[in-house]
Amino acid sequence: MAEIAIPVIVFGIILVIALIIISLIYLRLIPSASDYLTNLIRNTVGTILCLVREGITLGTWKC
């Protein structure tokens, strides 16, 4: 489990940072998209936290 968990956590952190950067750029271009992007980031962070808590077991997606 430890061999899988560390890369998943690192990938999740990189994904969240990338989403935040993209959303900041996008918000400057289209201000009306702020609600959509806020929900997208919130759902992404929630899914990553759920995966970290529950763990990934042989490809099954619990979240």
N, C-alpha and C positions, 0 to 999 in steps of 0.2 A: 504493500500500500504506500509506503514512504517513497518508493521509486516513482510512483505515478503522481503522488500528491504535489511534490515540489514543482515539477514542470507545469502542472495545471495551475497552481497558484501564480507562478511567474507569468504564464500566458494570460491569466485573468487580469493581473495588474497591468500588463502592457496593453491589453484590450481596453481597459477602463481609461487609461491615460490617452490612448489614441482616440477614443470616443469623445473625451472631454475636449481635446484639441480640435477635432473635427467640428464638434458642436459650437465651440467658440468662434471658429471661422464662419460657420454657417449662420450663426445668430447675427453676425455683423452684416451678412448679405441679406438675410430674410428675417426680420425681427418677429414676424407672426408665427414662426415655427418654434418659438421657445417652449410652448406647452408640450408639443410633440417630442422635442428633444429631451426635455426634462423627464418625461415618462419613459422614454427609451433608455436613458442613463440609469434611472431608478430601477427599471426592470432588469437591466443587464447586471447591475451591482447585486441585486437581490438573487438572481440566478447563480452568480459566481459564489456568493456567500452560502447559498444552499448547497452547491456542489462541494464546497470545502467542508461544510458541516456533515453532509450525508456521505460524501465520498463517491467515487465513480467505481461501480462494480461491474467489470467485464462488459462495458458498453451499454449498460442499462441506464436510462435517464430518469432519475427519481423526481427531478424538479419540474 
